[in-house]
Amino acid sequence: MNIVEKEAKEFSREFYNSGDRITLENLTSSLTSKYFMFKRERDQLDFLKILRQNSLLEKENHLKECNQKGCKFPEDRDLGVFAIDQEIDEINSYFKFEPNKDDAFTPEEESNLHSKLNEVIEHLSTLKVGQEVIFEEIESLKNHFNLGKKTWFQLLKGKLGEVMIEQALEKTVVQEIFSKLSEGFKASKHFLNS
């Protein structure tokens, strides 16, 4: 357990039990004063995400055992998660991912991949292999060219692997899709060869 995790777990106990009335204002004030102790934004995000996870887990465990009518515990945790989510959104709003210059897609490459994605969807449709879920997954890849080549192809692999498992799509069809899309790029040619 690293320092951020340790601090988040300890703070999780006092976050809802400070003695103050549980309001959005009190929770937000307590939260910001604590997580601003971390100077790195990634540590702040880790702290908030761990705290959020703990809050949801506490709520889930409480609901399994509580029979008290009008119990405020779940409502308090929901308010806390709302405050945490607002802080996470605030920090995330400052981030704009930019891949290395060498890893960024050129407009021509984006256009080429966009066309290839359309061809893949059309091909799957004519083969009657795909379901709407598969088409949506492939279509969504068009929105992520900003991730850069390496990350985009990792996302492609993940989505294709997931679709293959969840939709029982044949391995050869998935390999064909990956090969078509990665043609001309230094993407891993060993995808799903195991």
N, C-alpha and C positions, 0 to 999 in steps of 0.2 A: 504494500500500500504506500503510495507516494504522499508527499506533504499535502497536496491539494485534496486528494481523496480523504485523508485523515481529517483535515480541517472541515471539509464538507460534511462528513459523518458526525463530527462533534457539533457543528453548528446546527445540523438537522434537529438535534434534540432541543436546542434552545430557541430555534426559529419560531416555533409556535407556543413556546412556554416562557416567554419573557416576562410575564406578569401583566403586560399591557393587554388591553382589549384587542382582539384580533380584527384588524381593519386593513384595508388595502394600503392605506397611508402608513400605518405602523409596520406592516410586513415589508413594504418597499423601502422604508427608511432603514430598518434593521438589515435588510438584504444588501442594499448598496453600501452601507458603511462597512460591512464585512467583506464583500467581494472586491471592493476597491483596494483592499490591502494587497491584493495580487496585482503586480505591475504589468505582467504580460497578459494580453487579451486572451491568448489560448488557455492560460491558467484560469482566468475569470470564467471563460466558457465552460471549461471542465468542471469547475466548482459549481456553477449553476446547473449544469446537466446532471451532476451527481445528486445535488440537492433536489432537483425535480424528480429524479428516479426514486429517491428515498421517500419523498412525499407521496408519490403514487403508490409505492409499496406499502407504506404505513396505512394509507386509506384502504387499500385492498385487504390487508390483514385485519384491520379494524372492522370492516364490513362483514367479514366472515364470522366474527365473534359477537358483535354488538346487536342487542335486541332492543335497545333503548329507543323509545319513540321520540322523535325530535332531536336526536343526537346531532350536535354541531360539528363533530369531528370531521366527517367527510366534507362538509361545506367549508370548513376552515382550510382543509388541504386543497380544495379546489381554488380557493382564493389565493393561497400561497403559490400554487402552480401557475395561476394567472399572472401574479407578480413576477415570478421567475421567467415565464415566457416573454413578458414584456422586456425584461432586461436582456434576455438572449437575443430578441429581435433587435434591440437597440445596438448591441455590440455587432451583430451580424450586418447591420445596415452600413457599417463602415468598411466592410470587406468587399473588395472587388477582385476576384481571382483573375490573374493574368499569367498565362503560361510563359515559359521562356520564349524568347524571340524565335529560336530554332524549332520550338515545339508547336508554335501557333499555326493554325490552318491559314493558308492563303485564301482569298476570296474564290479563286478558281478551284481549289481543293474542296472548299465548302460546297460550292455549286455542284461539283462532280459527285461528292458523297450524297448530296441531297437527291440528285437524279438516281444514283444507285439505290438509295433507300426506297424511292418510288418504284423502281424496277423490281426490287425484292418483294415489296408488298404486292405488286401486280402478279409476279410469278407465283407467289404463295396462293394468291386468290385463284389463279387459273388451275393450279394443282389441287385446289380445294383442300389444302393441307392446314391452313391456318384458321384460327378463330379470331374474333374481334379483339380479344386480349393480346394476341400476338401482333396484330396490326397496330394496336395502340402503343405497344412497347417499342416497336420499330419506328413508328412515327415520332415518338417522343425523343428519339435520338437526334432529331433535327434541331432541337432546342438547346443542344449542349456542345456545339462546336467551340464555344468560348473556353472549354476546359483544356484545350490543347490536344494534340494527337495522342500522346501516351495515355492520358487519363480518359479520353474519349474512347479509345480502343479497349481500355480496361472496363469501362462502363458497358461497351458493346459485348464484351466477353461475358460479363456478369448477367446482362439481360438475356443473352442467348442461352447461357447455361441454365438460368432460371426458367426460361420458356421451355427448354428441352425437358426439364424435370417436371414442371407443373403441368404442361400441356401435352406431355408424351410425344414431343416432336422428335422425329428420327435424327440420330446423330449425324448422318450423312447430309441431311437437309440443313442442319445448323452449320456444319462445316462448309457447305456450299455457300451459305449466306455470308459467313465470315470471310471466306476466300474472296468472294465478289467485292465485298466492302473494303477489304484490306489491300486489294490489288493496287500496286504502285506505292504502298506505304511500308514502313519498316515495322509493321505489326507482327506479332508472334505467329509464325506459320505453323507452330506446334499446337495450336489451339485444339483441345479435345482429342488429341492423338493418343492419349493414354488409354 
